[in-house]
Amino acid sequence: MTLELILGKPRDLELVLPLVCAYHEFEGIDSTESRRKSAVGRLLGSANLGGIWLIQSGGTLCGYIVLCRGFSIEFDGFDAFVDEFYLLPEYRGRGIGGRVLKEIKSKARALDINSLHLEVARDNDRARRLYRAAGFEARDRYLLMSATLERK
């Protein structure tokens, strides 16, 4: 079956939002429709921030993957977080996830990105196996910590 990753454009907002909502529900992420619409709209409209790729299998939209771009001294240049990666349930377990990760790594290199990072729930063994198989390694020495900053 053919697999395509298509870089989303602002016109794809309404295609992406239901998938983002489903992902947030799956992961238990506290979000609102207006926050999702704002964030997705900004990312779709600004390539320097990263991108949202629509995942199509056999011509059918089956998920999305998001890269958010940064810069790292440690990794000698641009890096990116795989901020979100979601496949509809009926497409899981078919090898699509591994193919998507291979393809997104290739797209990241073409964007001059030297390293990719991601978060995965400690209890999501299936995803952890997928990411390890795709070459991601746990950096157990470090703990990702976040601080939400007040918006002006």
N, C-alpha and C positions, 0 to 999 in steps of 0.2 A: 504494500500500500504506500502511495506517495505521501511524503511529509514535507510541509512547507512552513517556514517561519517568515512572516510578512511583517515588516516594520509598520506599526500603526501610525496613522495620520489623524489630525484633529477630527476628520469626518467619521472616524471609527469609535468615537466616544460611546455612542449608544450600544455598540457591539460589545465593548469591553466592560462596561459597568455591571451588567448582570453576572459576568464571570467573577469580577472583583467582589461583588456582594456574596456570591456563593463561597469564594475562598475565605472571606472574612468570617462567614458563618461556620465553615468547616474548622477554622483555626481558633474560633472564639475571640476574634479581634473586635474590640469595641470601636465601632465606627458609625458614621451617619451617612446617609445618601448624599448630603451636601458636601461633606468632607471628601468622600470618595470622588464625586464629580469634579470638585476643585482640583484635587491632586492629580487625578488621571488626566484631566484637561490640560493642566500645566505641563505634564510630562509628554503628552502627545504633541504639544505645540512647541517644544523646545528641545532640539536634538542635543544641545550641549549638556543637558541634564542626564541624558541616557536615552532609554527608549522602551517601548512596549511592543513586543512581537506577538502577533496573533499566530497561534498554532493551528494549522489545518492538516487534517489527515483525510486523504481521499477527497479533497475539496471541501470538507466540512469543518467548520470551526469547532475545535475541541479543547481549547485552552489558551493560555497566554503565559508569557514569561517577561519579567521586567528587570532591566539593568539600570541602576542608578550610579552615575559616574562620580568619581572622586579622584584624589591625588594622594600618593603615598611616597614618603621618603624611603621607607623600608623596602617597598617594592619597586623603587626607582621609576616612578612615573604614574601614569593614570592607572587607577584600579576601578573596580565597580562591585557593587553588591547585587546579587540576585535577590532583589527586594521581594518579589513574589513570583511563584511558579505554581500554576494550577492547571490540572487536567480534569475535565469532567469525569465523574466516576466510571462511566462505561468505557473510557479510553485507558484506564489504568491497567497495569499488568500485561500490557501488550508490547513492551519494549519501546514505546514512544518516548517516555521520559528520558531514557538514556540517549536516544537519538537527538532529542531536543537539546540536551546538555552539550553533546558533541558539537552540534550546529551553532549554539549560542557562543561557545568558546571560540569557534572560528570567526563569528561575526565580531566578537569582542576584540580579537587580535587585529582585525581589519580596521577597528576604531582606535588602534594604538593603546589598547588596554593591556597592561602587563599581568594583572592578577584579578581573579574573581573571588569573592567571599559570599558566604550565605549563612543564614541561621536555620537551624532545624530543631524541632522539639526533641528533647532528650528521649521521650518515650515513643517517637515515631521511627521504629526500627526499619520499616520498609523504606522510608525516605532516606534514612542514614545509609542503608546498604546501596541505594541508588547513587547517592552522592559520592560515596567511597569508590564505587565502581567507575565513576566518571572522573576520578582523580582528585577529589576534594579530600583534604585531611583535617582532622580535628586539631585545633591548636589548644590543647588542654591546659597549657601554661597560662592561657589568657581567659578572662571572663568578659564577655560583651556586657557593657553597662550602658544605660541610656538615661538621659535627662530631657524631659519635655520642656521646652522653653515657652514662656508666655508670649503669645502673639500680640503685636502692637496694633 
